[in-house]
Amino acid sequence: MNHGLLFVQNDILEAAMQGTVKRNQVIQNNIANNDVPNFKRSSVQFEDRLAAVVDNARRTGNLNLGNAAPRVVRHNTTLRFRLDGNNVDIETEMVDLYQNSMRFETMVSGVMNNYRKIALVLAQR
């Protein structure tokens, strides 16, 4: 086992966790503004950028997570069922919040598992 790989995995998981934290903030903002006329929902994109950074690191050996920062995107489209111009669907936002929270918990478990492995390796020395 490459012990350095555990640290790299944790770095990647940390970047993904930062993206999910940002997504939680944006979803919560969407929910909080559900009743504000003309409010346009936002979302966070980071998975594709993070995947590209990881793929590049596999090819080059250089992991630059600064290029994987989450990006907030405002959705200016209007939904026809909202006469007030607000395009937040509260049910969709609640499902997204739950799914995002579960992703975060999974990543936390991954980091904790990696640290357990690191502690085991250090204990054997």
N, C-alpha and C positions, 0 to 999 in steps of 0.2 A: 504494500500500500504506500502510495506517495503521500507523506504526511503534509507536505505543502499544499496538496490538493484540497485537503480539508479546510485550510485557511482560505483558499481561493473560492471554494464552494460557499463558505460563510460570507465572503465579500459579495458574491453574486446574490446570495439570499438576502443580505442586508440591502442591496440596491433594490431588489424586488419588494422587500418590506417597506422601504421608503416610498415606492410607487403605490403600494396598497394604502399606506397611511395618507398620502396625498389624495388618493381616490376616495377614501372615507370622508375626508374633509370636504371634497367637492360634492359628494352625494349628500352629505348632511346639509350643505348649503342649498342644494337643490330642494331638499325636503323642507327646509326652513322657509324657502321662498315660494312654496307651492301655491300660496294664495296671492302673490304679488302680480298685479296685471302687467303684461308685456315682459315678464321675466323669462329669460331663455336659459334652459338647462345647460350644464357643462358636463364634460366627462374627462377622464384622464387616460392618456395613452402612454404606455411604456414597454409593454411586453415585446413588441416587434423590435424596438430599438435595443432593448436588453439582449434579445436573441441575436441580433446582428453583431453586437459587441462581443458576445460569447463566441459566436462563429469566427469572428475575426481573430480573437485570442487563440482559438484552436489552430488557426493557420499561421499566425505570426508569433505566438508566445507572449504577446503584449496585451494585457487586460487593462483597458482604459474605461472604467465605469462612469467617468465624467460625461461620456457621450450617450449615456443611457438614462439621463435625467427625465423624470416624468414631464409630460406636456399636457397642459389643460387646453381643451378644445371647447369652444362655445358653439352650441347648436342653434343656429338662427332660424331653422325651419319652424313653421307654425303647424300645429296640429289642428285639424278641422273641428274636433270635438271641444276645443277650448275657445270660446268666444272672446275671452279677455286677453288673448294674445300670449298667454303663458303656455309653454310647451312641456311642463313637468307632469309626468304621469306618476303619481304617488305610489301606486302599486309596483310599478317597474323599479322605482328608486328603492323601495323597501326590499325587494328581491335582490337587487344589485348590492345593497348594503350588507345583507346577510351573506351572499356569496363571497363578497370581498373580505368580510370578517373571517369566513372559513378558510379562505386562501391564506390570510395572515396567520391564523392559528397553525396551519400546516407548515408554513415557513418557520415559525417559531420552533415547532417540533423538530424540524430539520436542523436548525442551528443548535438546539440543545443536544440532539443526537451526535452532531459533529464534535461538540465540546466534550461529551462523554467519551468519545473515541480518543480525543486528544489527551484527556485526563488518564485514560487507560494506558496509552503509550508512555506518558510521562511517569506513571506509577511503576512501569516495568523497567525503567532505567536504573 
